[in-house]
Amino acid sequence: MQDQRRVVIDHVSPSVNSGEFYIKRVVNEIVNVRAHILADGHDVLGATIYYKHENEKKWRETRMTLDFNNEWQGAFTVKKQGFYSYKVEAWVDYALNWRHGIIRKIDDGQYVRSELLEGADYVKDIVDKVASAEDKAYLKELQAIFSNEDKYGEALNEATSERLYKLFYDNPVKLLEATSKEYDAYVDRKKARFSTWYEFFPRSASEKEGVHGTFKDCERLLPRIKNMGFDVVYLPPIHPIGEVNRKGKNNTTDAKPDDVGSTWGVGSKYGGHKDIHPKLGSLEDFKSLVQRAKDNNLEIAMDYALQAAPDHPWVKEHPSWFKWRPDGTVQYAENPPKKYQDILPIYWETEDYQNLWHECLDILLHWIDCGIEIFRVDNPHTKPFHFWNWIITQVKLKHPNVIFLAEAFTAPKVMAQLAKQGYTQSYTYFTWRNTKHELTEYVEELTRTELREYMQPNFWPNTPDINPFHLQSTGESKHMQRYALAGTLSSCIGIYGPVFEYMLSDSLLGKEEYLNSEKFQIAHYDWNIQNKLTTVIAKINYIRHLNEALQQTNNIKFCYVDNDNLMAYYKWNDAKTNHIFVIISLDAHNSQQGTVQLPLHELGVQAGHHMEMHDLITDSRYTWHNEWNFVELHPTLPFHIFQVNK
């Protein structure tokens, strides 16, 4: 038989797959909980959220309030890293139901002597629950008043008083309460939500052209990267590069003796994933680079590429980790039409999978011991989902600061599944989204659906693998526009640094690939050059660090502009103390003008209220007091980032 509970709790959110996976937050973020809570009839209900950190024994409690249509809401703040559990409890609040009923009868002029006697019983039920001696005395007095017909008038006043309401509300008697299932939230450090990445190849860091760069050369670049406002320095693989089937310049298969090969062709006679390319320096040199980065408030992010060159030590030491064909060879990696003759994929169905998995874990632990807490993972969608769940969980148990970025430009549901399995951040389709419709639709998908609860997007205008068509043969304005879009739409962003900031966008004919790609050769840069784009990048990064509204992705509202070449959006922090309004021209060649609608309702102001629109790029200040405002943007500076001061 069913029990006697009358309350039903349904559609608890946030939850992922009805609680199968955890939601994600960072320290000091808010978890806004909603639930459908209903019972038969019209009785007054009460509801609360219980929550606790994994290291706490006692549940904390925060009450929920009725919003509309039987939907209740409440919130709690996560203060520490690690797992939190939360659940919803609801009950018929008979005391408040009594109060609600007696007020209606009193208003109708009815005689409520019997109801007052019932009220005396409800008061008696909470006497022992209240903490204050003064409140205890008050409640005992009420019992006498409600039971004394000579004090009928006083009893009516007290029965409808706010003081009694508050005592009933704060000390509910939960009879036959209903409780939802428990849900989990994983809480990361703030950098999981807000980070600004700069990628460069260490072997291209030398001051001398044609000379292989070293970790010491990388140290020289750190102050420059810090001064531009970046906080993560991402290095492509630093391991020995295979010599068998090594790639030549521009991905050719006939490497010359002096060709350096692709850094993602990991492994040679010099070692594998726990080793360092001998020309970059020693392990001590690498540890020095990690420490120097920390001294500059930067973190080094390493590439974690689970694949092997044909001469990787694994091929001889663990042949069962690869799938051998009848002719005694291993099929090299392919992603048609791309071919990777210098890379052997791992055979994840091997019977020796446990040793394989533990070796993959040992690689991470090795570099964590060297001071690394951020990993960009190459092609995670080509490895089993359950492997990622296992390995990320194992790492997080002892090293909760570690962040994993999934480099998975693949099917949307695959990207989402990787995030569910534990990935902290994800590359996104922003790299290709270019029109107003494409950008708006994609960002709303990320921020208005369940994705917002577990997938943190990281927006990259370019990568060594992707030279998008819209950046090819374009100039300064397009690059400024793309960085401004990335930096204001998403709280996590990154660039393939020197190529982007110096606008080196020459491509292979008809392809979204760089000509003379640095993936296959050493490049040389004059790292002392500063241009307008580097100045704008630094300014945007500075603005992001000063404005909480730009340190999260989800609080965004797109606003109407009567010109499809212009887009506008409003962003705010959870406390609604920081308001950012962005207007960007998507035309890199012509001036664009239009009328933009300011979101007065969301800003909490009415038309006619004067607002200072402080342009954080130029430091210009404007006074707006209407809902509709004229704007004009020129390719020389194709955007406004306004701080709205009400």
C-alpha positions as CSV (number, residue, x, y, z in Angstrom):
1,M,0.0,0.0,0.0
2,Q,1.0,3.6,-0.5
3,D,1.7,5.7,2.6
4,Q,-0.4,8.6,3.7
5,R,1.7,11.5,2.4
6,R,-0.3,14.0,0.5
7,V,2.5,16.2,-0.9
8,V,4.1,15.4,-4.3
9,I,7.5,16.8,-5.3
10,D,8.2,16.8,-9.0
11,H,10.6,18.3,-11.5
12,V,13.4,19.2,-9.1
13,S,16.0,21.4,-10.8
14,P,18.8,21.9,-11.4
15,S,19.5,18.2,-12.1
16,V,21.2,16.4,-14.9
17,N,19.6,13.2,-16.3
18,S,17.3,13.3,-13.2
19,G,20.3,13.2,-10.9
20,E,22.4,10.6,-12.7
21,F,25.1,13.2,-13.1
22,Y,26.1,16.1,-10.9
23,I,25.6,19.8,-11.7
24,K,28.7,22.1,-11.5
25,R,29.4,25.2,-9.6
26,V,32.4,27.1,-8.4
27,V,33.2,28.4,-4.9
28,N,30.7,31.1,-3.7
29,E,28.2,30.5,-6.5
30,I,24.5,30.1,-5.9
31,V,22.5,27.0,-6.6
32,N,19.0,28.1,-7.5
33,V,16.6,25.2,-6.8
34,R,13.1,24.9,-8.3
35,A,10.5,22.2,-7.8
36,H,6.9,21.5,-8.6
37,I,5.2,21.0,-5.2
38,L,1.5,20.2,-4.9
39,A,-1.1,18.5,-2.8
40,D,-4.8,17.7,-3.1
41,G,-7.2,20.4,-2.0
42,H,-6.1,23.9,-1.1
43,D,-4.0,23.5,2.0
44,V,-1.1,25.7,2.7
45,L,2.2,24.0,2.0
46,G,5.7,24.5,3.3
47,A,9.0,23.5,1.6
48,T,12.7,23.6,2.3
49,I,16.0,22.8,0.7
50,Y,18.4,20.6,2.7
51,Y,22.0,20.8,1.6
52,K,25.4,19.8,3.0
53,H,29.1,19.5,1.9
54,E,30.5,16.0,1.7
55,N,32.6,16.7,4.8
56,E,29.6,17.8,6.9
57,K,27.4,15.5,8.9
58,K,24.5,17.8,9.5
59,W,22.2,19.1,6.8
60,R,21.8,22.9,6.4
61,E,18.3,24.2,5.6
62,T,16.9,27.1,3.6
63,R,13.2,27.7,3.0
64,M,11.6,27.7,-0.4
65,T,8.9,30.2,-1.5
66,L,5.9,29.7,-3.8
67,D,6.5,31.4,-7.2
68,F,3.5,30.5,-9.4
69,N,1.5,27.6,-10.7
70,N,2.7,25.3,-7.9
71,E,6.4,26.1,-8.7
72,W,8.6,26.7,-5.7
73,Q,12.0,28.3,-5.6
74,G,14.9,28.6,-3.1
75,A,18.7,28.9,-3.2
76,F,21.8,28.1,-1.3
77,T,25.5,29.1,-1.7
78,V,28.3,26.6,-2.1
79,K,31.3,27.8,0.0
80,K,33.8,25.0,-0.4
81,Q,35.3,22.8,-3.1
82,G,34.1,19.3,-3.4
83,F,30.7,17.6,-3.6
84,Y,27.5,19.0,-2.1
85,S,24.3,17.0,-1.8
86,Y,20.9,18.7,-1.8
87,K,17.2,17.6,-1.6
88,V,13.8,19.1,-1.3
89,E,11.3,18.5,1.5
90,A,7.7,19.6,1.6
91,W,4.7,19.2,3.9
92,V,1.2,20.4,4.5
93,D,1.6,23.2,7.1
94,Y,-1.5,22.7,9.2
95,A,-0.7,25.6,11.5
96,L,-0.4,28.1,8.7
97,N,-3.4,26.5,7.0
98,W,-5.4,27.1,10.2
99,R,-4.2,30.7,10.3
100,H,-5.2,31.3,6.6
101,G,-8.6,29.8,7.2
102,I,-9.4,31.8,10.3
103,I,-8.4,35.1,8.7
104,R,-10.9,34.5,5.9
105,K,-13.6,33.6,8.4
106,I,-12.9,36.7,10.5
107,D,-12.9,38.9,7.4
108,D,-16.3,37.4,6.6
109,G,-17.6,38.3,10.0
110,Q,-17.9,34.7,11.2
111,Y,-17.8,33.6,14.9
112,V,-14.6,31.6,15.3
113,R,-14.6,30.3,18.9
114,S,-14.1,26.7,17.8
115,E,-11.3,27.7,15.5
116,L,-9.5,29.5,18.3
117,L,-9.5,26.4,20.4
118,E,-7.9,24.5,17.5
119,G,-5.3,27.3,17.3
120,A,-4.4,26.8,20.9
121,D,-3.4,23.2,20.0
122,Y,-1.3,24.4,17.1
123,V,0.4,26.9,19.4
124,K,1.1,24.2,22.0
125,D,2.8,22.1,19.3
126,I,5.6,24.6,18.8
127,V,6.3,25.8,22.3
128,D,9.1,23.4,22.8
129,K,10.6,24.2,19.3
130,V,11.2,27.9,19.8
131,A,14.5,29.0,21.3
132,S,13.7,32.3,22.8
133,A,12.3,32.4,26.4
134,E,10.3,35.5,25.4
135,D,8.7,33.6,22.5
136,K,7.9,30.7,24.8
137,A,6.2,32.9,27.2
138,Y,4.3,34.6,24.4
139,L,3.0,31.3,23.0
140,K,1.9,30.0,26.4
141,E,0.0,33.3,26.9
142,L,-1.6,32.7,23.5
143,Q,-2.8,29.3,24.6
144,A,-4.6,30.9,27.5
145,I,-6.0,33.8,25.4
146,F,-7.3,31.4,22.6
147,S,-9.0,29.3,25.3
148,N,-10.6,32.2,27.2
149,E,-13.9,33.4,25.6
150,D,-13.6,36.6,27.7
151,K,-10.6,37.6,25.6
152,Y,-12.2,36.8,22.2
153,G,-11.3,40.2,20.7
154,E,-7.7,40.0,21.8
155,A,-7.6,36.5,20.5
156,L,-8.7,37.6,17.1
157,N,-5.9,40.2,16.9
158,E,-3.2,37.7,17.9
159,A,-4.5,34.9,15.6
160,T,-4.0,37.2,12.6
161,S,-0.7,38.8,13.9
162,E,2.5,38.7,11.9
163,R,4.4,37.6,15.0
164,L,2.4,34.4,15.3
165,Y,2.8,33.9,11.5
166,K,6.5,34.1,11.8
167,L,6.7,31.7,14.7
168,F,4.6,29.2,12.9
169,Y,6.7,29.7,9.7
170,D,10.0,29.4,11.5
171,N,9.0,26.3,13.6
172,P,6.9,24.1,11.3
173,V,5.5,20.8,12.5
174,K,6.2,18.5,9.6
175,L,3.5,15.8,9.6
176,L,3.8,13.2,6.9
177,E,6.4,15.2,5.0
178,A,7.6,14.2,1.5
179,T,11.3,14.2,0.5
180,S,12.8,14.2,-3.0
181,K,15.8,12.1,-4.0
182,E,19.2,13.5,-3.3
183,Y,21.1,15.4,-6.0
184,D,24.8,16.3,-6.2
185,A,26.7,19.4,-7.1
186,Y,30.4,19.4,-7.7
187,V,32.1,22.7,-6.7
188,D,35.4,23.7,-8.4
189,R,37.8,26.6,-7.8
190,K,36.9,29.8,-9.6
191,K,39.2,29.3,-12.5
192,A,36.9,26.5,-13.7
193,R,34.4,29.2,-14.5
194,F,36.6,32.1,-15.3
195,S,39.9,31.8,-17.2
196,T,41.8,33.4,-20.1
197,W,44.1,31.1,-22.0
198,Y,47.1,31.9,-24.2
199,E,48.6,29.2,-26.4
200,F,52.0,29.1,-27.9
201,F,54.6,26.5,-28.9
202,P,57.6,26.4,-26.7
203,R,59.8,25.3,-29.6
204,S,59.0,28.7,-31.3
205,A,59.9,30.8,-28.3
206,S,63.6,31.4,-29.2
207,E,64.7,34.9,-29.9
208,K,66.9,33.6,-32.8
209,E,65.3,32.5,-36.0
210,G,65.7,28.9,-36.9
211,V,66.8,27.9,-33.3
212,H,64.7,25.5,-31.3
213,G,63.1,27.2,-28.3
214,T,63.6,26.1,-24.7
215,F,61.7,26.3,-21.4
216,K,64.1,29.1,-20.5
217,D,62.9,31.0,-23.6
218,C,59.4,30.5,-22.4
219,E,60.2,32.0,-19.1
220,R,61.2,35.2,-20.9
221,L,57.7,35.5,-22.4
222,L,55.7,35.1,-19.2
223,P,55.7,38.8,-18.1
224,R,54.4,39.8,-21.5
225,I,51.6,37.2,-21.3
226,K,50.7,38.3,-17.8
227,N,50.7,42.0,-18.8
228,M,48.2,41.2,-21.6
229,G,45.8,39.9,-18.9
230,F,46.0,36.1,-19.5
231,D,46.0,33.7,-16.6
232,V,46.6,30.3,-18.2
233,V,49.5,29.5,-20.5
234,Y,48.7,26.4,-22.6
235,L,51.6,24.5,-24.1
236,P,51.0,21.9,-26.8
237,P,52.7,18.6,-26.1
238,I,56.3,18.9,-24.7
239,H,57.2,15.2,-25.1
240,P,59.7,13.5,-27.4
241,I,58.4,13.5,-31.0
242,G,58.3,10.3,-33.0
243,E,60.8,9.8,-35.8
244,V,59.0,7.0,-37.6
245,N,56.6,8.5,-40.2
246,R,57.4,11.9,-38.9
247,K,55.5,14.7,-40.7
248,G,57.2,17.4,-42.7
249,K,56.3,21.0,-43.2
250,N,52.6,21.6,-44.0
251,N,51.7,18.0,-43.1
252,T,53.7,16.4,-45.9
253,T,54.6,12.8,-45.5
254,D,58.2,13.2,-46.8
255,A,59.9,14.7,-43.8
256,K,63.4,16.1,-44.4
257,P,66.2,15.4,-41.9
258,D,65.8,18.8,-40.2
259,D,62.0,18.6,-40.0
260,V,60.8,18.7,-36.3
261,G,57.5,16.9,-36.7
262,S,54.1,17.3,-35.1
263,T,54.2,17.7,-31.3
264,W,51.1,15.5,-31.1
265,G,53.1,12.5,-32.5
266,V,54.2,11.6,-28.9
267,G,57.0,9.2,-28.2
268,S,60.4,8.2,-29.5
269,K,63.7,6.6,-28.4
270,Y,63.9,9.5,-26.0
271,G,60.8,8.4,-24.1
272,G,57.0,8.9,-23.9
273,H,54.3,10.7,-22.1
274,K,56.3,11.2,-18.8
275,D,59.3,12.5,-20.7
276,I,60.4,15.9,-22.1
277,H,61.7,16.6,-25.6
278,P,65.4,16.9,-25.1
279,K,65.7,20.2,-27.0
280,L,63.2,21.9,-24.7
281,G,65.3,21.3,-21.6
282,S,65.3,19.1,-18.5
283,L,62.5,18.3,-16.0
284,E,64.1,20.8,-13.6
285,D,63.8,23.4,-16.4
286,F,60.2,22.6,-16.8
287,K,59.5,22.8,-13.0
288,S,61.3,26.2,-13.0
289,L,58.9,27.3,-15.8
290,V,55.9,26.2,-13.8
291,Q,57.2,28.1,-10.7
292,R,58.0,31.2,-12.7
293,A,54.5,31.2,-14.1
294,K,53.1,31.0,-10.6
295,D,55.3,34.0,-9.7
296,N,53.6,35.9,-12.5
297,N,50.0,34.8,-11.4
298,L,49.9,32.4,-14.4
299,E,49.2,28.7,-14.6
300,I,50.8,26.3,-17.1
301,A,48.3,24.1,-18.8
302,M,49.7,20.9,-20.3
303,D,48.4,18.9,-23.3
304,Y,47.2,15.4,-22.5
305,A,47.3,13.5,-25.7
306,L,46.6,9.8,-25.3
307,Q,48.1,8.5,-28.6
308,A,51.4,7.2,-29.6
309,A,54.0,7.7,-32.4
310,P,55.0,4.4,-34.1
311,D,58.3,4.5,-32.1
312,H,56.7,5.3,-28.7
313,P,58.1,2.9,-26.0
314,W,54.5,1.6,-25.4
315,V,54.5,-0.1,-28.9
316,K,57.2,-2.6,-27.8
317,E,56.5,-2.7,-24.1
318,H,52.7,-3.0,-24.3
319,P,51.9,-4.3,-27.8
320,S,48.4,-5.3,-26.7
321,W,47.5,-1.7,-26.2
322,F,47.4,-1.4,-30.0
323,K,45.3,-3.2,-32.6
324,W,47.5,-5.2,-34.9
325,R,46.4,-6.0,-38.4
326,P,47.0,-9.4,-40.1
327,D,50.0,-7.9,-42.0
328,G,51.7,-7.0,-38.6
329,T,51.0,-3.3,-38.8
330,V,48.8,-0.9,-36.9
331,Q,46.4,1.3,-38.8
332,Y,47.4,4.9,-38.2
333,A,44.9,7.4,-36.9
334,E,42.4,8.9,-39.4
335,N,39.7,11.5,-39.2
336,P,38.6,11.6,-42.9
337,P,39.8,13.4,-44.9
338,K,42.6,14.0,-42.5
339,K,45.3,11.3,-42.1
340,Y,47.8,11.0,-39.2
341,Q,50.4,8.7,-40.4
342,D,52.7,9.6,-37.5
343,I,50.1,8.6,-34.8
344,L,48.9,5.2,-33.7
345,P,45.5,5.1,-31.9
346,I,45.3,3.2,-28.6
347,Y,43.2,0.0,-28.7
348,W,40.8,0.7,-25.8
349,E,39.2,-2.7,-26.1
350,T,42.4,-4.4,-25.1
351,E,42.1,-7.2,-22.5
352,D,45.0,-5.4,-20.6
353,Y,42.8,-2.3,-20.2
354,Q,43.3,-2.0,-16.4
355,N,47.0,-1.6,-16.8
356,L,46.4,0.8,-19.7
357,W,44.0,2.9,-17.6
358,H,46.4,3.0,-14.6
359,E,49.3,4.1,-16.8
360,C,47.1,6.9,-18.2
361,L,46.4,7.9,-14.6
362,D,50.0,7.7,-13.6
363,I,50.9,10.2,-16.4
364,L,48.5,12.7,-15.0
365,L,49.8,12.2,-11.4
366,H,53.4,12.6,-12.6
367,W,52.7,16.0,-14.1
368,I,50.5,17.0,-11.1
369,D,53.5,16.3,-8.9
370,C,55.5,18.7,-11.1
371,G,53.0,21.5,-10.3
372,I,50.4,21.2,-13.2
373,E,46.8,21.6,-12.3
374,I,45.3,22.2,-15.7
375,F,45.1,19.8,-18.6
376,R,43.9,20.4,-22.2
377,V,42.9,16.9,-23.4
378,D,43.4,16.1,-27.1
379,N,40.5,14.4,-28.9
380,P,38.7,13.0,-25.8
381,H,35.8,12.0,-28.0
382,T,37.9,9.2,-29.4
383,K,38.3,7.5,-26.0
384,P,35.6,5.7,-23.9
385,F,33.3,7.9,-21.9
386,H,33.5,5.6,-18.9
387,F,37.3,5.8,-19.0
388,W,37.1,9.6,-18.6
389,N,34.6,9.3,-15.7
390,W,37.0,7.0,-13.9
391,I,40.2,8.9,-14.5
392,I,38.8,12.3,-13.7
393,T,37.1,11.0,-10.6
394,Q,40.4,9.4,-9.5
395,V,42.3,12.6,-10.0
396,K,39.7,14.9,-8.3
397,L,39.7,12.7,-5.2
398,K,43.2,13.8,-4.2
399,H,43.7,16.8,-6.4
400,P,40.4,18.8,-6.5
401,N,42.1,21.9,-8.0
402,V,42.8,20.0,-11.3
403,I,40.9,21.4,-14.3
404,F,40.2,19.4,-17.5
405,L,39.5,21.1,-20.9
406,A,37.9,18.8,-23.5
407,E,39.2,19.5,-27.0
408,A,36.3,17.9,-28.7
409,F,35.0,19.6,-31.9
410,T,32.5,16.9,-32.5
411,A,28.7,16.1,-32.3
412,P,26.8,18.2,-29.8
413,K,25.6,15.2,-27.7
414,V,29.1,13.8,-27.6
415,M,30.5,17.1,-26.3
416,A,27.7,17.2,-23.7
417,Q,28.4,13.6,-22.6
418,L,32.0,14.4,-22.0
419,A,31.0,17.3,-19.7
420,K,28.5,15.0,-17.9
421,Q,31.3,12.5,-17.3
422,G,33.4,15.1,-15.5
423,Y,35.1,17.5,-17.9
424,T,35.4,21.0,-16.4
425,Q,35.4,23.0,-19.6
426,S,34.8,22.3,-23.3
427,Y,35.9,23.8,-26.6
428,T,32.8,25.0,-28.6
429,Y,31.4,25.8,-32.0
430,F,32.0,29.5,-31.3
431,T,35.0,29.2,-33.6
432,W,32.7,28.9,-36.6
433,R,29.6,30.9,-35.4
434,N,29.8,34.2,-37.3
435,T,26.4,35.8,-38.0
436,K,24.0,37.4,-35.5
437,H,21.6,34.5,-35.7
438,E,24.2,31.8,-35.4
439,L,25.8,33.5,-32.3
440,T,22.6,34.2,-30.6
441,E,21.1,30.8,-31.2
442,Y,24.3,29.0,-30.0
443,V,24.8,31.1,-26.8
444,E,21.1,30.6,-25.9
445,E,21.5,26.9,-26.3
446,L,24.5,27.0,-23.9
447,T,22.8,29.2,-21.4
448,R,19.1,28.5,-21.6
449,T,19.1,24.7,-21.6
450,E,20.3,22.0,-19.2
451,L,23.8,22.5,-20.6
452,R,24.2,25.6,-18.3
453,E,24.2,23.3,-15.3
454,Y,27.2,21.1,-16.3
455,M,29.0,22.3,-19.4
456,Q,31.4,25.4,-19.1
457,P,32.1,26.6,-22.7
458,N,35.5,27.9,-23.6
459,F,35.4,30.2,-26.6
460,W,38.4,30.2,-28.9
461,P,38.5,32.4,-32.1
462,N,41.3,30.2,-33.5
463,T,43.4,27.1,-32.7
464,P,46.5,25.6,-34.4
465,D,44.0,23.1,-36.0
466,I,41.4,25.7,-37.1
467,N,42.0,28.8,-39.2
468,P,38.3,29.7,-39.7
469,F,37.3,31.1,-43.1
470,H,36.1,34.4,-41.6
471,L,39.6,35.2,-40.2
472,Q,41.4,34.3,-43.4
473,S,42.7,37.4,-45.3
474,T,40.9,39.7,-42.9
475,G,42.4,42.5,-41.0
476,E,42.4,44.1,-37.6
477,S,38.7,44.9,-37.3
478,K,37.6,41.2,-37.7
479,H,40.1,40.1,-35.2
480,M,39.1,42.7,-32.6
481,Q,35.4,41.8,-33.2
482,R,36.1,38.1,-32.6
483,Y,38.1,38.6,-29.5
484,A,35.4,41.0,-28.1
485,L,32.7,38.5,-28.8
486,A,34.6,35.7,-27.2
487,G,35.6,37.8,-24.2
488,T,32.1,39.1,-23.4
489,L,29.9,36.1,-24.4
490,S,31.9,33.5,-22.4
491,S,33.8,33.7,-19.1
492,C,36.4,31.2,-20.4
493,I,38.2,32.1,-23.5
494,G,41.5,31.4,-25.3
495,I,43.6,32.2,-28.4
496,Y,46.3,30.6,-30.3
497,G,48.3,33.6,-29.3
498,P,51.0,34.9,-31.6
499,V,49.2,33.8,-34.8
500,F,46.0,35.6,-33.7
501,E,47.5,38.8,-32.3
502,Y,49.8,39.3,-35.4
503,M,46.9,38.3,-37.7
504,L,48.8,35.6,-39.5
505,S,45.8,34.0,-41.3
506,D,47.2,32.7,-44.6
507,S,45.6,29.4,-45.3
508,L,46.0,26.2,-47.3
509,L,43.8,26.7,-50.4
510,G,40.2,26.1,-49.7
511,K,40.8,24.7,-46.2
512,E,40.5,26.0,-42.6
513,E,44.1,25.2,-42.0
514,Y,47.1,27.5,-41.6
515,L,49.7,27.7,-44.3
516,N,53.1,26.9,-43.0
517,S,51.4,25.5,-39.9
518,E,53.3,25.7,-36.7
519,K,52.1,22.2,-35.8
520,F,54.8,20.9,-38.2
521,Q,57.6,23.4,-38.0
522,I,59.3,26.0,-35.8
523,A,58.0,29.5,-36.3
524,H,59.8,32.7,-35.4
525,Y,58.1,35.8,-33.9
526,D,59.2,39.2,-32.8
527,W,57.6,39.0,-29.4
528,N,58.3,42.7,-28.8
529,I,55.8,43.9,-31.4
530,Q,52.7,45.6,-30.0
531,N,49.9,46.7,-32.2
532,K,46.3,48.0,-31.8
533,L,45.0,44.4,-31.6
534,T,47.3,43.4,-28.7
535,T,46.3,46.6,-26.9
536,V,42.6,45.9,-27.4
537,I,43.1,42.3,-26.2
538,A,44.9,43.5,-23.1
539,K,42.1,46.0,-22.4
540,I,39.3,43.5,-22.8
541,N,41.2,41.1,-20.5
542,Y,41.6,43.9,-17.9
543,I,37.9,44.7,-18.1
544,R,37.0,41.0,-17.6
545,H,39.0,40.8,-14.4
546,L,37.3,43.9,-13.0
547,N,33.7,43.0,-13.8
548,E,32.0,40.0,-12.2
549,A,29.3,40.1,-14.9
550,L,31.9,38.9,-17.4
551,Q,33.3,36.2,-15.1
552,Q,30.3,33.9,-15.7
553,T,28.5,32.9,-18.9
554,N,24.9,32.1,-18.1
555,N,23.5,35.5,-17.0
556,I,22.9,37.0,-20.4
557,K,20.0,38.6,-22.3
558,F,20.2,39.4,-26.0
559,C,18.6,42.7,-26.8
560,Y,16.8,43.9,-29.9
561,V,18.7,46.0,-32.5
562,D,17.1,47.0,-35.8
563,N,20.2,46.1,-37.8
564,D,21.3,42.5,-38.4
565,N,24.9,43.7,-38.6
566,L,24.7,44.8,-34.9
567,M,24.2,42.6,-31.9
568,A,23.6,43.7,-28.3
569,Y,23.4,41.9,-25.0
570,Y,23.2,42.6,-21.3
571,K,25.2,40.6,-18.7
572,W,25.0,40.8,-14.9
573,N,26.5,39.1,-11.8
574,D,24.4,37.0,-9.5
575,A,24.2,39.8,-6.9
576,K,23.0,42.2,-9.7
577,T,25.5,44.8,-8.6
578,N,27.5,44.7,-11.8
579,H,25.8,45.5,-15.1
580,I,27.5,45.2,-18.5
581,F,25.9,46.2,-21.9
582,V,27.7,45.1,-25.0
583,I,27.1,46.3,-28.6
584,I,29.2,44.8,-31.4
585,S,29.3,45.4,-35.1
586,L,29.7,42.2,-37.2
587,D,30.7,44.2,-40.2
588,A,34.5,44.4,-40.5
589,H,34.5,46.8,-43.5
590,N,31.7,49.4,-43.1
591,S,30.1,51.6,-40.4
592,Q,26.9,50.3,-39.0
593,Q,24.2,52.2,-37.2
594,G,20.9,51.3,-35.6
595,T,18.6,51.7,-32.6
596,V,19.1,49.4,-29.6
597,Q,16.6,48.5,-26.9
598,L,18.0,48.8,-23.4
599,P,16.6,46.1,-21.1
600,L,15.0,48.5,-18.6
601,H,13.0,45.8,-16.8
602,E,16.0,43.6,-16.2
603,L,18.0,46.6,-15.0
604,G,15.2,47.5,-12.6
605,V,14.6,51.1,-13.9
606,Q,11.9,52.9,-15.7
607,A,12.0,55.0,-18.8
608,G,13.2,58.5,-18.0
609,H,15.7,57.3,-15.4
610,H,19.1,58.6,-16.2
611,M,21.8,56.0,-16.6
612,E,25.5,56.6,-17.1
613,M,26.8,54.3,-19.9
614,H,30.6,54.1,-19.2
615,D,32.5,52.8,-22.2
616,L,35.2,50.7,-20.6
617,I,37.4,50.6,-23.7
618,T,37.6,54.4,-24.5
619,D,36.6,55.7,-21.0
620,S,33.9,57.8,-22.7
621,R,30.7,58.4,-20.7
622,Y,27.2,58.9,-22.0
623,T,23.8,59.6,-20.4
624,W,21.0,57.4,-21.6
625,H,17.4,57.8,-20.2
626,N,15.3,56.2,-22.9
627,E,14.5,52.5,-23.7
628,W,15.6,53.0,-27.3
629,N,19.0,54.6,-28.2
630,F,20.9,55.3,-31.3
631,V,24.3,53.7,-31.8
632,E,26.9,53.8,-34.6
633,L,30.0,51.6,-34.8
634,H,33.0,51.9,-37.2
635,P,35.4,49.1,-38.1
636,T,38.2,51.0,-36.4
637,L,36.7,50.0,-33.1
638,P,33.7,47.8,-33.8
639,F,32.2,47.5,-30.3
640,H,31.1,49.2,-27.0
641,I,31.5,47.5,-23.7
642,F,29.4,49.7,-21.4
643,Q,29.3,49.5,-17.6
644,V,25.8,50.6,-16.7
645,N,25.7,52.9,-13.7
646,K,22.1,53.4,-12.5
